[in-house]
Amino acid sequence: MTPERRRRWKWAPALLGFVALSGLAGVLAAAAVTPAVALTGSAADSTISVFDGLPEYIKVEPLAQASTMYATSNGKPVAIASFYSQNRVEVGWDAISQNLKDAAVATEDPRFYEHGGVDVTGTIRGAVLTALHKSVQGGSSITQQYVKNILVQRCESKQPDPTATAAVQKKQYTAYQSCYNDATEVDPARKLKEMRYAIGLEKEYSKNDILQSYLNIALFGGRTYGVQSAAEYYFGVPAKDVNLQQAATLIAILNNPDNLRIDRPADKTNGAANGYKETLDRRNYVLNRMLANGKITQEQHDAAIKTKVEPKISPVQNGCMTAQKYNAAFFCDYVERVIEQDPIFGKTTDDRASFLTRGGLKIYTTLNLDLQQSAQQAVSAYIPPTSPNLDLGSSNTSVEVGTGRVVTMVQNRPYDNTAAPAAGTTAVNYNTDYNYGGSEGFQTGSSYKAFDLLEWLNEGHSLYTTVSGTQHLFPQSSFHSSDPCNDIGGAPWPVSNDEGESVTATTVMNATAASINTIFAKMATQLDLCGIKQRAQDLLVHGADEAANPYMANPSSVLGTNYIAPLTMATAYAGIANKGVACSPIAIDKIVGSDGAAHAVPKSVCSKTPIDPGVAAAAIYALQGVLRGGGTATSANPGDGVPIFGKTGTTDDSLQNWLVTSTTKVAQATWVGNVEGAVPLRSQEFQGIGGGNVKFSIVRQIQTALNHLYGGSDFPAPPSKYVYTPPPPKQPTTKAPTQPGPGGNQGGGNGGNQGGGPGGNQGPNPPKKP
């Protein structure tokens, strides 16, 4: 046989198969469109018998749609980020331009409103053209194409997970490819099933419903699906507003989305340089079909033909990078991780990821963009993204008292989670736990002393007890715990005050305001170390990364050696302000699905073992002294009349610096320090302010904005039993002494220059206990 003859017969099996299929389709279409027609003969009976044996029902599942995350500004929602596996926004019939509907029908299925799901003429023509290797177009009705798209969409969930191992990805790809081939192969058996499904759909849904669904499901190139997203992406207009030539262009792209998309101007064959020639040719074909099928006039046709293909690409970024525009990318990342990890959003990791990227959600978060802007300005005004001297970091987060709602979350470095992040950026959220995109946490220094104070009061001690501060070396045997929450042992613990000064003795009230290390260490020898840890845990305190740095209760922990995230510290101080009841942080107010129904979201869970409210009130009474005249954080107080308490913290060598505060309405935690490395911040200067004191300038701005919005009321008065002066041992006391305030220059560290001399009065003179 000659090569020419072999070529002539090569297509014979395909032709015979499709001729047989076309004959079958003719019978089936006749039965579907005109069921009253009597079909006689054994061939017809056999055909219908085979056809009836195929499944008729195909489940129409919800389409993958882009989800949008919102924050608030001036009380109104603002979209800050989108998440999608497919960039699609499903729209209703009235939100789709008639130009698009007419272009689709005229080009893809002119007899759409006449047949019952299968266009016999188109099927036979498609079969012949395919068999002759001329083309594979024109054979399927819009309903059949919709069926095919449904089947393809099912395969998308089988796409390989890029985070999986190579072996798992290989298996996933095999499953995906098999699914895709089954949905798209030019095969008589598949075509027959497609027809059966199409006829079944037409029995369940109206023509308009099917056309609308087809235009919503279709791929328009890349990851752009559906006419709404396609119109916005390619032309910057909603689907209801596309003009004739734009509609024709979009329907043209459907013919070959990969090659005819118009967002790649450098494409050698179909780029801007040659006027998107291939797409232009197909667009003009669409216009010709619209004219031939009476959808447009000759005048409209001629005017549209003269126009160029002129895209106005309006990309929709995927993920949290776009939230950087609002200084909200790290908060966005936190919310994304909450959704990925909370079982309320799905049983498995894949289910939760699908919920976010395919669910078409409106995610309304707790973030206040106005406060966020103020917080970002305060941090950025002093702490640059990079420093030639150290690996520098700074962050701030604020939490509502009693609700756990996170209202600010900022840091000094911009967010970048790409494979090659720019210099001075990071994807690590300094505010959150490691499992939520954060670091391993930072030592908190003296800001942890709030929990020491709570246990001091919980065990029945007074704020006006005088404690000696002269001891600087503490044997491990000086400490005890009622529960083996941690081993106590090893070498004696050396303790010094922040600037090496000596303190003889002063009250716990003064020691709190002046943050005197040796006194708090001495207090700890009279306390249950596990009790201190428990008070912190009652306020939901935990390690930022328990695997790397387990949460400890050894002697040095009383001065803040645990590694804790700022969000945790803000939550704990909000708990103290909330009469001892801490409520877990939440970042999502509500989620609305694509169907308009509300979806369950995580709720703030308040501590089951709250701090005694009297103990909390007494601790607040002492911690208010930190921000009053002479306290270590006096310069951070806005002085606007809103009652406030807090605690400074500076670790050894001023590597990490903290200030955590709270009013009755909102708590905030601000951190400045070494991300890695060991450069003393006091050796640095930021905008003319020493590194140990710069946190005060940052917090003052943030606190001013918080107080302006939230205000605040007076804290409850402490029970008298916590604010009396106990008598000296074995010597009755007849008069309560006036307590001196802290003196010296309070630099905000673990003590500052705490000389214990005269200073600001830390509240009224303590009464004598009856």
C-alpha positions in Angstrom: 0.0 0.0 0.0 1.4 3.4 -1.0 2.0 6.1 1.7 -0.8 8.2 0.3 -3.2 5.3 0.4 -2.1 4.5 4.0 -2.8 8.1 5.0 -6.2 7.9 3.3 -7.2 4.8 5.4 -5.5 5.9 8.6 -8.6 7.9 9.7 -11.1 5.2 8.7 -11.6 3.7 12.2 -12.2 7.1 13.7 -14.6 8.0 10.9 -16.5 4.7 11.3 -16.8 5.2 15.0 -18.0 8.8 14.7 -20.4 7.9 11.9 -21.9 5.2 14.1 -22.0 7.7 17.0 -23.6 10.3 14.8 -26.3 8.0 13.7 -26.9 7.1 17.3 -26.9 10.7 18.3 -29.5 11.4 15.6 -31.9 8.8 17.1 -31.2 10.0 20.6 -31.7 13.6 19.8 -34.9 12.8 18.0 -36.1 11.0 21.1 -35.1 13.9 23.3 -36.4 16.7 21.2 -39.5 15.1 19.8 -40.4 12.3 22.2 -43.8 11.9 20.5 -42.1 10.6 17.4 -42.5 6.8 17.1 -39.2 5.1 16.7 -39.5 1.7 15.1 -37.2 -1.1 14.1 -34.7 -3.2 15.9 -31.8 -0.8 15.3 -33.7 2.1 16.9 -34.9 -0.1 19.8 -31.3 -1.3 20.4 -29.9 2.2 20.2 -32.3 3.5 22.8 -31.8 0.5 25.0 -28.0 1.1 25.1 -28.5 4.8 25.7 -31.0 4.2 28.5 -28.4 2.1 30.2 -26.1 5.1 30.7 -26.3 7.4 33.7 -28.5 10.4 33.1 -27.9 12.4 36.3 -24.8 14.5 36.7 -24.5 16.4 40.0 -24.0 20.1 39.5 -21.6 21.0 42.3 -20.8 24.5 43.6 -18.2 26.2 41.5 -14.8 27.2 42.8 -14.9 30.9 43.5 -12.5 33.5 44.8 -12.8 34.4 48.5 -12.3 38.0 49.7 -11.0 39.1 53.1 -12.2 42.4 54.6 -11.0 44.7 57.3 -12.8 47.9 58.5 -12.1 51.6 57.9 -14.4 54.3 59.2 -16.8 51.4 60.1 -17.0 50.2 56.6 -15.6 46.9 55.1 -12.6 47.2 52.9 -11.3 44.3 50.7 -7.7 43.6 51.6 -6.9 40.3 49.9 -8.3 37.5 47.7 -7.7 33.8 47.7 -8.5 31.5 44.8 -7.5 28.3 43.1 -9.6 29.7 40.2 -10.2 33.4 39.9 -14.0 33.2 39.5 -16.9 35.3 40.8 -20.2 33.6 40.0 -22.9 36.0 38.8 -26.6 35.8 38.0 -28.4 36.1 34.7 -29.0 39.9 34.9 -25.3 40.5 35.7 -24.2 39.2 32.3 -24.3 41.4 29.3 -26.7 40.4 26.5 -23.8 40.8 24.2 -22.1 37.9 25.9 -25.1 35.7 25.8 -25.7 36.4 22.1 -22.1 35.9 21.2 -21.9 32.6 23.0 -25.1 31.2 21.5 -24.4 32.4 17.9 -20.8 31.0 17.9 -21.0 27.9 20.0 -24.6 26.6 19.5 -27.0 28.6 17.3 -29.8 26.0 17.8 -29.3 26.1 21.6 -32.9 27.2 22.3 -34.3 24.6 19.9 -32.7 21.3 20.7 -33.1 19.1 23.8 -29.4 19.1 24.8 -27.8 17.5 21.7 -27.5 19.3 18.4 -27.6 16.5 15.8 -26.4 18.6 12.9 -23.5 19.9 14.9 -22.6 16.4 16.2 -22.5 14.9 12.8 -20.4 17.7 11.4 -18.0 17.5 14.4 -17.6 13.8 13.9 -16.8 14.1 10.2 -14.4 17.0 10.7 -12.6 15.2 13.6 -12.4 12.0 11.6 -10.8 13.9 8.7 -8.3 15.6 11.0 -9.6 18.9 10.0 -10.9 20.2 13.3 -12.4 19.1 16.6 -14.8 22.1 16.9 -18.5 22.5 16.3 -19.6 19.1 17.5 -20.9 19.9 21.0 -23.9 21.9 22.2 -23.5 24.5 24.9 -25.1 22.0 27.3 -22.6 19.3 26.3 -19.7 21.8 26.8 -21.2 22.6 30.2 -21.2 18.9 31.1 -17.6 18.6 30.0 -16.6 21.6 32.2 -18.4 20.1 35.2 -16.3 16.9 34.7 -13.1 18.9 34.3 -13.9 20.9 37.4 -14.1 17.7 39.4 -10.6 16.9 38.3 -9.2 20.2 39.6 -9.5 19.0 43.2 -7.0 16.3 42.3 -4.3 18.7 41.3 -0.9 17.7 42.9 -0.2 19.4 46.3 3.1 21.4 45.8 3.9 20.9 49.5 3.7 17.1 49.3 6.7 14.7 48.8 7.8 13.9 45.2 6.4 10.4 45.5 3.0 11.7 46.7 2.9 14.3 44.0 3.6 11.7 41.4 0.6 9.7 42.5 -1.6 12.8 42.7 -0.5 13.8 39.2 -1.4 10.3 37.8 -4.8 10.5 39.4 -5.4 14.0 38.0 -4.2 13.2 34.5 -6.5 10.1 34.4 -9.4 12.1 35.6 -8.7 14.9 33.0 -8.3 12.4 30.2 -11.6 10.7 31.0 -13.3 14.1 30.9 -11.8 15.4 27.7 -10.7 12.6 25.4 -12.2 12.6 21.9 -13.8 9.2 22.4 -17.2 7.8 21.2 -18.0 6.3 24.6 -17.2 9.5 26.4 -19.2 11.5 23.9 -22.2 9.2 24.3 -22.1 9.7 28.1 -21.8 13.4 27.6 -24.9 13.4 25.5 -26.8 11.4 28.0 -25.8 13.9 30.8 -26.7 16.8 28.6 -30.2 15.6 27.9 -30.7 14.8 31.6 -29.6 18.4 32.5 -32.1 19.9 30.1 -34.9 18.0 31.9 -33.8 19.6 35.2 -32.8 23.1 34.3 -34.1 25.9 32.0 -32.1 27.0 28.9 -31.2 30.3 30.6 -30.0 28.5 33.7 -27.7 26.3 31.6 -26.3 29.2 29.6 -25.7 31.3 32.7 -23.9 28.3 34.3 -21.8 27.7 31.2 -20.7 31.3 31.2 -19.8 31.1 34.9 -17.9 27.8 34.7 -15.8 28.4 31.5 -12.1 28.9 31.5 -10.8 32.2 29.9 -7.1 31.5 30.2 -4.6 31.0 33.0 -6.6 30.9 36.3 -9.4 33.2 35.1 -12.8 31.5 35.1 -16.2 32.8 34.4 -17.3 35.9 32.5 -17.3 38.2 35.5 -13.7 37.6 36.4 -12.7 37.5 32.7 -14.4 40.8 32.0 -12.8 42.5 35.0 -9.4 41.0 34.3 -9.1 41.6 30.6 -11.1 44.8 30.3 -11.5 46.3 33.8 -15.4 46.2 33.6 -18.0 43.9 35.1 -19.7 41.3 32.9 -22.9 43.3 32.6 -21.1 46.3 31.0 -18.9 44.7 28.3 -19.6 46.1 24.9 -20.0 44.2 21.7 -16.3 43.8 20.6 -15.3 43.0 24.2 -18.0 40.3 24.4 -16.9 38.9 21.1 -13.3 38.8 22.3 -14.1 37.0 25.5 -16.1 34.3 23.6 -13.3 34.1 21.1 -10.9 33.2 24.0 -13.1 30.2 24.9 -12.1 28.5 21.7 -8.5 28.1 22.9 -7.9 29.8 26.2 -4.2 29.1 26.5 -3.4 30.5 23.1 -6.0 33.2 22.7 -5.7 34.9 26.1 -4.7 38.6 25.7 -2.6 39.2 28.9 0.7 38.2 27.4 1.8 41.1 25.1 5.2 39.6 24.4 3.7 36.5 22.9 5.4 36.1 19.5 2.4 34.7 17.7 -0.5 36.4 19.6 1.0 39.4 21.4 0.4 43.1 21.4 3.1 43.7 18.7 1.0 42.0 16.1 -2.3 43.2 17.4 -3.3 39.9 19.1 -3.8 38.6 15.5 -5.0 35.1 16.4 -7.5 36.4 18.9 -8.6 39.2 16.5 -9.3 36.7 13.8 -11.3 34.5 16.1 -13.1 37.6 17.5 -14.1 38.6 14.0 -15.3 35.1 13.4 -17.6 35.5 16.4 -18.9 38.8 15.1 -19.6 37.1 11.7 -21.5 34.4 13.4 -23.5 36.9 15.4 -24.4 38.7 12.2 -25.3 35.5 10.4 -27.6 34.4 13.3 -29.3 37.7 13.5 -27.9 38.8 16.9 -26.4 42.1 15.5 -27.1 44.4 12.6 -24.7 44.9 9.7 -23.9 48.3 11.0 -23.0 47.0 14.4 -20.9 44.3 12.8 -19.0 46.6 10.6 -18.3 49.1 13.4 -17.0 46.3 15.7 -14.9 44.7 13.0 -12.9 47.9 12.6 -11.9 48.0 16.3 -8.7 46.6 17.7 -8.3 44.1 20.5 -7.3 46.5 23.3 -7.1 44.8 26.7 -6.9 46.7 30.0 -5.4 44.1 32.2 -6.6 44.4 35.8 -5.0 41.5 37.7 -6.4 40.2 40.9 -3.5 39.2 43.2 -3.8 35.9 45.0 -3.1 35.8 48.7 -1.9 38.1 51.4 0.8 40.0 49.4 -1.9 42.5 48.3 -2.8 43.3 51.9 0.6 44.9 52.2 -1.1 48.0 50.6 -3.0 48.3 53.9 -0.1 47.3 56.1 -2.3 44.3 56.9 -0.4 41.4 55.2 0.8 39.8 58.5 -2.7 40.0 59.9 -4.0 38.5 56.7 -1.5 35.7 56.9 -2.6 35.0 60.5 -6.3 34.8 59.4 -5.3 32.5 56.6 -3.5 30.2 59.0 -6.5 30.2 61.4 -8.7 29.0 58.5 -6.2 26.4 57.4 -6.0 24.9 61.0 -9.4 25.2 62.6 -11.6 22.1 62.2 -14.7 24.4 62.0 -13.7 25.0 58.4 -13.3 21.4 57.4 -12.2 18.0 58.6 -8.9 17.8 56.7 -6.2 20.2 55.7 -7.3 19.8 52.1 -10.9 20.5 53.0 -10.0 23.7 54.7 -7.7 24.9 51.9 -10.5 24.2 49.5 -12.9 26.1 51.7 -10.7 29.2 51.5 -9.6 29.1 47.9 -12.8 27.7 46.2 -15.6 28.8 48.6 -16.4 32.3 47.3 -16.3 33.5 50.8 -16.6 37.0 52.3 -14.4 37.0 55.3 -15.0 39.9 57.6 -12.1 40.3 60.1 -11.6 42.1 63.3 -8.9 44.4 62.0 -9.4 48.2 62.3 -7.4 49.7 59.4 -7.5 53.2 60.9 -5.8 52.0 64.1 -3.6 49.8 62.0 -2.4 52.8 60.1 -1.6 54.6 63.3 0.3 51.6 64.7 2.3 51.1 61.6 3.2 54.8 61.5 4.4 54.6 65.1 6.6 51.6 64.5 8.0 52.7 61.2 8.7 56.2 62.4 11.4 54.7 64.7 12.3 51.2 63.7 13.6 50.7 60.1 13.2 47.4 58.2 16.9 46.9 58.2 19.8 48.1 60.3 23.5 47.9 59.5 24.2 47.0 63.1 21.7 44.3 64.0 19.0 42.0 62.8 16.3 44.4 64.0 12.6 43.6 64.6 9.6 45.4 66.1 6.0 44.6 66.4 2.7 45.7 67.9 -0.6 44.0 68.4 -3.8 45.1 70.2 -6.7 43.0 71.6 -10.1 44.1 72.9 -10.7 43.4 76.6 -13.4 40.8 77.1 -13.9 39.9 73.4 -10.4 38.8 72.3 -10.9 40.7 69.0 -7.5 41.6 67.4 -7.6 45.2 66.2 -4.0 45.9 65.3 -1.1 43.7 64.1 2.0 45.4 62.6 5.7 45.1 62.4 8.7 47.0 61.0 9.4 44.8 58.0 7.1 44.4 55.0 5.6 41.0 54.2 7.0 38.9 51.5 6.3 35.2 51.2 7.8 34.6 47.8 10.5 32.2 47.1 13.0 35.0 46.7 12.0 37.7 49.2 13.3 41.2 48.8 15.9 42.6 51.3 14.3 44.0 54.4 11.2 41.9 54.2 10.1 38.7 55.9 7.2 36.2 56.0 7.7 35.6 59.7 5.0 37.2 61.8 6.7 38.6 65.0 3.3 38.9 66.8 2.1 35.3 66.6 3.0 31.8 67.7 5.2 29.7 65.5 2.3 27.5 64.3 0.5 30.6 63.1 3.3 31.9 61.0 5.3 33.4 63.8 8.7 33.1 65.3 9.8 31.0 68.3 8.8 34.0 70.4 11.0 36.4 72.5 12.0 36.6 76.1 9.6 39.0 77.8 11.9 40.3 80.5 10.1 42.2 83.3 6.7 42.3 81.5 6.4 38.8 83.0 6.5 40.2 86.5 2.7 40.9 86.3 2.2 37.1 86.8 4.7 37.1 89.7 2.6 39.9 91.2 -0.6 38.0 90.7 0.7 34.9 92.6 2.2 37.1 95.3 -1.3 38.5 95.9 -3.0 35.1 95.4 -0.9 33.7 98.2 -2.2 36.4 100.5 0.6 38.9 100.5 0.2 42.7 100.5 1.4 45.3 98.0 2.9 47.3 100.9 5.0 44.5 102.3 8.6 45.6 102.4 11.0 43.2 100.7 14.8 43.3 100.8 16.6 43.8 97.5 20.2 43.2 98.7 20.5 39.6 97.8 22.1 39.0 94.4 22.9 35.3 94.5 20.1 32.8 95.0 20.7 29.1 95.7 18.3 26.9 93.9 17.3 25.5 97.2 15.8 28.9 98.0 12.9 28.1 95.7 10.1 25.6 95.9 7.0 24.3 94.0 4.0 22.4 95.2 3.9 20.5 92.0 6.7 19.1 89.9 5.9 21.5 87.0 9.6 22.0 86.5 12.9 20.8 88.0 14.6 23.2 90.4 18.3 22.6 90.7 21.7 23.5 89.5 24.1 26.3 90.2 23.0 29.4 92.2 21.1 32.0 90.2 22.9 35.4 90.0 20.5 38.4 89.9 21.3 42.0 89.2 19.2 45.1 88.7 19.1 46.6 85.3 22.0 49.0 85.7 23.8 47.2 88.4 22.5 49.4 91.3 21.9 48.1 94.8 18.5 48.4 96.5 18.2 47.8 100.2 14.5 47.4 100.8 11.2 48.8 99.5 7.6 47.8 99.2 6.3 45.5 96.5 4.2 48.5 95.3 7.4 50.5 94.6 9.3 47.5 93.3 6.6 47.0 90.7 6.6 50.6 89.5 10.4 50.6 89.5 10.8 47.0 88.2 13.5 45.9 90.8 14.8 42.5 89.9 16.4 41.5 93.2 13.1 42.2 95.0 11.1 40.1 92.6 13.6 37.3 92.9 13.4 37.5 96.7 9.5 37.5 96.5 9.8 34.3 94.4 11.5 32.5 97.2 8.3 33.0 99.2 6.1 31.8 96.4 5.2 28.5 94.7 7.0 28.7 91.3 4.3 26.4 89.8 1.8 28.9 91.1 3.4 31.7 89.2 3.3 29.6 86.1 -0.3 28.7 86.8 -1.4 32.3 87.1 0.1 33.0 83.7 -1.6 30.0 82.2 -4.9 31.1 83.8 -4.4 34.1 81.5 -3.8 31.8 78.5 0.0 32.4 78.5 2.0 29.7 76.7 5.3 29.4 74.8 5.3 30.6 71.2 7.0 27.4 70.1 6.7 24.7 72.7 8.8 22.3 70.6 11.8 24.6 70.5 11.4 26.4 73.8 9.2 24.6 76.3 7.4 26.9 78.8 9.4 26.8 82.0 8.8 27.5 85.7 12.4 27.6 86.9 13.6 30.5 89.1 14.9 32.7 86.3 11.5 32.5 84.6 10.1 35.0 87.2 12.2 37.6 85.4 10.8 36.7 82.0 13.1 34.1 80.3 10.3 32.2 78.6 9.8 32.8 74.8 6.4 34.2 74.3 4.6 35.9 71.4 3.3 39.5 71.7 -0.2 38.4 70.9 -0.2 36.1 73.9 1.1 38.9 76.2 -1.6 41.3 74.9 -4.2 38.6 75.5 -3.0 38.0 79.1 -3.0 41.7 80.0 -6.5 42.1 78.5 -7.4 39.2 80.9 -6.1 41.1 83.9 -8.1 44.1 82.8 -11.2 41.9 82.4 -11.3 41.2 86.1 -9.1 38.2 85.7 -10.8 36.5 82.8 -8.7 36.1 79.7 -10.4 35.4 76.4 -8.6 33.8 73.5 -7.8 36.1 70.5 -10.0 36.0 67.5 -9.4 37.5 64.1 -12.7 36.7 62.2 -16.0 38.4 63.0 -18.1 36.5 60.4 -17.9 34.6 57.1 -20.6 34.7 54.4 -20.6 32.0 51.8 -21.3 32.4 48.1 -24.9 31.5 48.7 -25.3 34.4 51.2 -25.5 32.1 54.2 -23.3 32.7 57.3 -20.7 30.1 58.1 -19.6 29.3 61.7 -16.4 31.0 62.8 -14.1 30.4 65.8 -15.4 32.0 69.0 -13.3 33.5 71.7 -12.9 31.0 74.5 -12.4 32.5 78.0 -10.2 30.9 80.6 -11.9 28.2 82.7 -9.8 29.1 85.8 -9.8 32.9 85.9 -7.8 35.0 88.3 -9.6 36.1 91.4 -11.1 39.5 90.6 -9.8 41.0 93.8 -6.3 39.8 93.0 -6.6 41.2 89.5 -7.8 44.6 90.8 -4.9 44.7 93.3 -2.4 43.8 90.6 -3.8 46.6 88.3 -3.5 49.0 91.2 0.2 48.3 91.4 0.8 48.1 87.7 -0.8 51.6 87.2 2.3 52.9 89.0 4.4 51.8 86.1 2.8 54.6 83.9 2.5 57.2 86.6 5.1 59.8 87.6 8.3 58.1 88.4 7.3 54.7 86.9 9.4 53.0 84.3 7.0 53.8 81.5 5.8 57.2 82.5 6.8 58.7 79.2 4.6 56.2 77.3 1.4 57.5 79.0 -0.6 59.7 76.7 -1.8 61.7 79.7 -5.4 61.9 78.3 -7.1 60.9 81.4 -7.8 57.3 80.4 -6.8 55.0 83.3 -4.0 52.6 82.2 -1.7 50.0 83.6 1.2 48.1 82.2 4.7 46.7 82.6 8.0 47.3 80.8 10.4 44.5 80.0 14.1 44.4 79.0 16.1 41.2 78.9 19.8 40.8 79.8 21.9 43.2 77.8 18.7 44.9 76.5 18.5 42.3 73.6 14.7 42.3 73.8 12.5 45.3 74.9 8.8 45.2 75.7 5.9 47.4 76.9 2.5 45.8 77.5 -0.4 47.9 78.6 -4.1 47.8 79.0 -7.1 50.0 79.7 -10.6 48.7 80.6 -11.2 48.5 76.8 -8.1 47.3 74.9 -4.7 45.9 75.6 -1.6 46.2 73.5 1.9 44.6 73.4 4.8 46.3 71.7 8.2 44.6 71.2 11.5 45.9 69.9 14.6 43.7 69.7 17.0 41.3 68.1 15.3 38.9 65.7 18.6 36.9 65.8 21.9 37.9 67.2 22.9 39.6 70.5 23.3 43.4 70.0 22.4 45.5 73.1 19.7 47.9 72.0 21.0 50.4 74.5 24.1 50.7 72.3 21.8 51.8 69.4 19.9 55.0 68.7 16.7 55.5 66.8 15.7 58.9 65.6 17.7 60.4 68.4 16.2 58.1 71.1 18.1 55.4 72.9 17.3 51.8 72.0 16.2 51.0 75.5 13.7 53.9 75.5 12.4 53.9 71.9 9.5 51.6 72.8 8.0 54.4 74.9 7.8 56.8 71.9 6.2 54.0 69.8 3.6 53.1 72.4 2.6 56.6 73.3 1.4 57.1 69.7 -0.4 53.8 69.5 -2.0 54.2 73.0 -3.2 57.7 72.0 -5.0 56.3 69.0 -6.5 53.4 71.0 -7.7 55.7 73.8 -9.2 58.1 71.3 -11.3 55.4 69.8 -12.1 53.2 72.8 -11.8 55.5 75.8 -11.7 53.7 79.1 -13.2 53.8 82.6 -11.7 53.5 86.1 -10.5 50.1 87.3 -12.1 48.4 90.3 -10.7 49.4 93.7 -8.5 46.7 95.2 -9.7 44.9 98.3 -8.1 46.4 101.4 -6.4 43.2 102.4 -4.0 43.6 99.6 -3.1 47.3 100.2 -2.4 47.4 103.9 1.1 47.7 105.6 1.8 44.5 107.5 3.4 44.9 110.9 7.1 44.3 111.2 7.9 40.8 112.6 7.4 40.6 116.4 6.9 44.4 116.6 3.4 45.8 116.7 2.8 48.7 114.3 0.8 51.7 115.4 1.0 53.9 112.3 1.1 53.0 108.7 4.2 54.7 107.1 4.0 56.7 104.0 5.6 54.8 101.2 8.3 56.5 99.0 7.9 56.3 95.3 10.5 55.1 92.9 13.3 57.5 92.0 16.0 57.7 89.4 15.9 57.5 85.7 13.6 54.7 84.8 14.9 53.3 81.5 12.3 50.7 81.3 14.5 47.7 81.8 14.5 45.0 84.4 14.8 47.7 87.0 16.1 50.8 85.2 17.9 53.0 87.7 15.8 51.9 90.7 17.3 53.7 93.6 14.2 53.5 95.8 14.5 57.2 96.7 11.7 59.7 96.8 9.5 59.8 93.7 6.0 59.9 92.5 3.4 58.8 95.0 2.1 55.4 94.0 -1.4 55.9 95.1 -2.9 56.8 98.5 -1.1 55.9 101.7 -1.9 52.3 102.6 -4.3 51.8 105.5 -3.4 49.8 108.5 -5.0 46.4 108.5 -7.5 46.0 111.3 
